[in-house]
Amino acid sequence: MRLHFAYEQDRQITTLRTCEQEPPLRVVHAFPQTNGATLLHLHNLSGGVLGGDQLALDVELASSARVQLTTTGATRVYRCRTGAQAARQTTVVRVGAGGLLEYMPDQLIPFAGSRYQQRTLIELEQDAGLFWWETIAPGRLARGECFAYDLLQLETTILAAGLPIACERFRLESQRVSMASSVRLGAFCYHTSFFVCRVGLPAARWHHLEQALGELTQHYTRAGEIIWGVSTLVAHGLLVRAASRRGSDITPGLLAFWTAAKRALYNEEAVPPRKIY
């Protein structure tokens, strides 16, 4: 089950050049934006990720292409049947020189009894930019599910001009170990990671942005409710993280960090993606 699409830049307008779709992953329409970028909504026609699903997503941006990706809603990972393989999604992203990808999905929600593995590889060429966040929920809290999934494994690798600048790996088995441990999530239920990258900027530029976003972390952190942090990567970017008791507290912070970072790196406003249902 595969979804592949590629974008190219023509006369300062990004257009969808190639789109190959296999159910359940699908895109319906690419929406042109006033700044020449294109907005695309990712759909899962199954309504979520099923046990045993083997999903592949390939995204290619040609030089100077600008794309914003979002989902039509939360990604729901359903319970695995006994003996079924874990659901897996592999994502490969390539952003050409001078391109910009903004990926702003809704939450990932692993249901009770689910097993999910996700591997993401992002390759950035010279002057390519990236705003990429992922927010993980503990489950369906309204149904009394909190860390009731069996396995949640996420791997993210970002390469800049062929060299690794970020390698994130975590494996959570909430039925085997307690997520409430102080070395895991402690009193918090939700967590998010937000990568901000632009290849080729000097280290001093990133340290200055880290200081500016550090002031935002103090504003949006509330003791016992939500905690934010920011740190530079080895080069070409930085990482913003948060852990929160409530998922609704994360979104305003992400929008604030995105807005501040896009102004600093591109002198542009961050425009939240329009949703379709």
C-alpha positions as CSV (number, residue, x, y, z in Angstrom):
1,M,0.0,0.0,0.0
2,R,1.9,3.0,-1.3
3,L,1.4,6.7,-1.9
4,H,4.0,8.6,-3.9
5,F,3.8,12.2,-5.1
6,A,6.3,14.7,-6.5
7,Y,6.3,18.4,-6.9
8,E,8.0,20.8,-9.2
9,Q,8.4,24.6,-9.3
10,D,7.2,26.4,-12.5
11,R,7.2,30.2,-12.7
12,Q,7.3,30.5,-8.9
13,I,4.2,28.2,-8.5
14,T,4.5,24.7,-7.1
15,T,2.5,22.1,-9.0
16,L,1.9,18.4,-8.3
17,R,3.8,16.6,-11.1
18,T,3.4,12.9,-10.2
19,C,0.9,11.1,-8.0
20,E,0.7,7.3,-7.6
21,Q,-1.9,6.0,-5.2
22,E,-2.7,2.6,-3.7
23,P,-5.5,2.3,-1.1
24,P,-5.9,3.1,1.6
25,L,-3.5,6.1,1.3
26,R,-4.8,8.8,-1.0
27,V,-4.7,12.5,-1.8
28,V,-7.8,14.1,-3.4
29,H,-6.7,17.6,-4.5
30,A,-3.7,19.9,-4.3
31,F,-4.7,23.5,-3.3
32,P,-2.5,26.3,-4.6
33,Q,-1.6,29.0,-2.0
34,T,-1.3,32.7,-2.5
35,N,2.5,32.5,-1.9
36,G,3.0,30.0,-4.7
37,A,3.1,27.0,-2.4
38,T,0.7,24.0,-2.6
39,L,-1.3,22.5,0.2
40,L,-2.0,18.8,0.2
41,H,-4.2,16.7,2.5
42,L,-3.3,13.1,3.3
43,H,-6.2,10.7,3.6
44,N,-6.4,7.1,4.9
45,L,-9.6,5.7,3.4
46,S,-9.7,2.9,6.1
47,G,-10.3,5.6,8.7
48,G,-7.0,4.6,10.4
49,V,-4.1,2.2,10.5
50,L,-5.1,-1.4,10.8
51,G,-3.1,-4.3,12.3
52,G,-0.8,-5.7,9.7
53,D,-0.9,-2.7,7.4
54,Q,2.4,-2.1,5.5
55,L,2.2,1.6,4.4
56,A,4.7,3.5,2.3
57,L,4.7,7.3,1.7
58,D,7.2,8.9,-0.7
59,V,7.4,12.7,-1.1
60,E,9.6,14.5,-3.5
61,L,10.1,18.3,-3.8
62,A,12.1,19.6,-6.8
63,S,14.4,22.6,-6.4
64,S,12.5,25.6,-5.0
65,A,9.2,23.8,-4.6
66,R,7.2,24.8,-1.5
67,V,4.7,22.3,-0.1
68,Q,2.5,22.2,3.0
69,L,1.2,18.7,4.1
70,T,-1.4,18.0,6.7
71,T,-3.9,15.2,7.5
72,T,-7.7,15.4,7.5
73,G,-7.8,14.3,11.1
74,A,-6.0,12.4,13.8
75,T,-4.2,9.2,12.7
76,R,-5.9,6.3,14.5
77,V,-3.9,3.1,15.0
78,Y,-6.4,0.3,15.7
79,R,-6.0,-2.8,17.8
80,C,-4.0,-5.7,16.4
81,R,-5.5,-9.1,16.2
82,T,-3.7,-11.8,18.1
83,G,-0.9,-13.1,16.0
84,A,-1.1,-10.3,13.4
85,Q,2.0,-8.3,12.4
86,A,2.5,-4.9,13.8
87,A,1.3,-2.1,11.5
88,R,4.2,-0.3,9.8
89,Q,4.6,2.9,7.9
90,T,7.7,3.9,6.0
91,T,8.1,7.5,4.9
92,V,10.8,8.8,2.6
93,V,11.0,12.6,2.0
94,R,13.4,14.4,-0.4
95,V,13.5,18.2,-0.5
96,G,15.4,19.7,-3.4
97,A,17.7,22.8,-3.2
98,G,15.8,25.9,-2.0
99,G,12.6,23.9,-1.4
100,L,10.5,24.1,1.7
101,L,8.3,21.4,3.3
102,E,5.9,22.1,6.1
103,Y,4.4,19.0,7.7
104,M,1.6,19.7,10.2
105,P,-0.4,16.5,10.9
106,D,-3.0,16.0,13.6
107,Q,-2.2,13.7,16.5
108,L,-1.2,10.1,16.3
109,I,-3.5,8.1,18.6
110,P,-2.6,4.4,19.3
111,F,-5.6,2.5,20.5
112,A,-5.6,-0.2,23.2
113,G,-3.9,-3.3,21.9
114,S,-2.3,-1.7,18.9
115,R,1.2,-2.3,17.7
116,Y,2.7,0.3,15.4
117,Q,6.2,0.9,13.9
118,Q,7.1,4.0,11.9
119,R,10.3,4.8,10.1
120,T,10.9,8.2,8.5
121,L,13.9,9.4,6.4
122,I,14.1,13.0,5.4
123,E,16.8,14.2,2.9
124,L,17.4,17.9,2.5
125,E,19.6,19.5,-0.2
126,Q,21.4,22.8,0.1
127,D,19.1,25.7,1.3
128,A,16.2,23.2,1.7
129,G,13.9,24.0,4.6
130,L,11.8,21.8,6.9
131,F,9.1,22.4,9.5
132,W,8.0,19.0,10.8
133,W,6.1,18.1,13.9
134,E,4.5,15.0,15.3
135,T,2.3,14.8,18.4
136,I,1.6,11.4,20.2
137,A,-1.5,10.9,22.3
138,P,-1.6,8.2,25.0
139,G,-4.8,6.6,23.5
140,R,-8.5,7.3,23.6
141,L,-8.8,8.9,27.0
142,A,-12.6,9.3,26.6
143,R,-12.8,5.5,26.5
144,G,-10.6,5.2,29.5
145,E,-7.6,4.1,27.4
146,C,-4.3,5.6,28.6
147,F,-1.1,3.9,27.5
148,A,-3.1,0.7,26.7
149,Y,-1.3,0.1,23.4
150,D,1.2,-2.8,23.2
151,L,4.0,-1.2,21.0
152,L,4.8,2.2,19.7
153,Q,8.1,2.5,17.8
154,L,9.2,5.6,15.9
155,E,12.4,6.2,14.1
156,T,13.3,9.5,12.4
157,T,16.4,10.4,10.5
158,I,17.2,13.7,8.9
159,L,20.1,14.2,6.4
160,A,21.3,17.6,5.3
161,A,23.5,17.6,2.2
162,G,24.0,13.9,2.7
163,L,25.1,14.1,6.4
164,P,22.9,13.1,9.4
165,I,21.8,16.0,11.6
166,A,19.1,14.2,13.6
167,C,18.5,10.6,14.5
168,E,15.6,10.0,16.9
169,R,14.6,6.5,18.1
170,F,12.2,5.4,20.7
171,R,10.3,2.3,21.5
172,L,7.4,2.3,24.0
173,E,5.9,-0.9,25.3
174,S,3.3,0.4,27.7
175,Q,2.1,-3.0,28.8
176,R,5.6,-4.0,29.8
177,V,7.0,-0.9,31.4
178,S,5.2,2.1,33.1
179,M,5.1,5.3,31.1
180,A,4.7,7.2,34.5
181,S,8.3,6.5,35.3
182,S,10.4,9.7,35.7
183,V,12.8,8.4,33.0
184,R,9.9,8.3,30.5
185,L,6.9,10.6,30.6
186,G,6.3,10.9,34.3
187,A,3.1,12.8,35.1
188,F,2.5,13.7,31.4
189,C,0.4,11.9,28.8
190,Y,1.1,13.7,25.5
191,H,4.4,14.5,23.8
192,T,5.5,16.3,20.6
193,S,8.6,16.8,18.6
194,F,9.0,19.8,16.2
195,F,12.0,19.9,13.8
196,V,13.0,23.2,12.3
197,C,15.7,23.1,9.6
198,R,17.2,25.2,6.8
199,V,20.4,23.8,5.3
200,G,23.4,26.2,5.0
201,L,22.8,28.7,7.7
202,P,25.7,29.4,10.1
203,A,25.7,28.0,13.6
204,A,25.5,31.5,15.1
205,R,22.1,31.9,13.4
206,W,20.8,28.8,15.0
207,H,22.1,29.7,18.5
208,H,20.3,33.1,18.2
209,L,17.1,31.4,17.2
210,E,17.5,28.9,20.0
211,Q,17.7,31.8,22.5
212,A,14.6,33.5,21.0
213,L,12.5,30.2,21.1
214,G,13.9,29.6,24.6
215,E,12.0,32.7,25.7
216,L,8.8,31.2,24.2
217,T,9.4,27.9,26.2
218,Q,9.2,29.9,29.4
219,H,6.0,31.6,28.3
220,Y,4.2,28.4,27.3
221,T,5.6,26.1,30.1
222,R,3.2,25.7,33.1
223,A,4.6,23.7,36.0
224,G,2.8,20.3,36.4
225,E,0.8,20.8,33.2
226,I,3.1,21.3,30.2
227,I,6.8,21.7,29.8
228,W,8.6,22.9,26.6
229,G,12.3,22.8,25.6
230,V,14.4,23.7,22.6
231,S,18.0,22.8,21.6
232,T,20.1,23.1,18.4
233,L,20.9,20.1,16.3
234,V,24.5,19.4,15.3
235,A,24.0,21.7,12.3
236,H,21.3,23.3,10.1
237,G,18.4,23.2,12.6
238,L,16.9,22.8,16.0
239,L,14.4,20.7,17.8
240,V,11.5,21.8,20.0
241,R,9.9,19.3,22.4
242,A,7.0,19.3,24.8
243,A,5.3,16.9,27.2
244,S,1.8,17.7,28.4
245,R,-1.1,16.5,30.5
246,R,-3.6,17.6,27.8
247,G,-3.3,17.5,24.1
248,S,-5.1,20.7,23.6
249,D,-2.3,22.6,25.3
250,I,0.3,21.5,22.7
251,T,-1.3,23.1,19.6
252,P,-1.0,26.8,20.7
253,G,2.6,26.3,21.5
254,L,3.4,24.6,18.2
255,L,1.8,27.4,16.3
256,A,3.8,30.0,18.3
257,F,7.1,28.2,17.7
258,W,6.3,27.7,14.0
259,T,5.4,31.4,13.6
260,A,8.5,32.6,15.3
261,A,10.8,30.3,13.4
262,K,9.3,31.0,10.0
263,R,9.6,34.8,10.6
264,A,13.2,34.3,11.6
265,L,14.2,32.0,8.8
266,Y,12.0,33.2,5.9
267,N,10.6,36.5,7.0
268,E,7.2,35.1,6.3
269,E,4.1,34.4,8.3
270,A,3.1,30.8,9.2
271,V,-0.3,30.1,7.8
272,P,-2.1,27.1,9.4
273,P,-3.3,24.6,6.8
274,R,-7.0,24.7,5.9
275,K,-8.8,21.5,6.8
276,I,-11.2,19.5,4.7
277,Y,-13.5,16.7,5.9
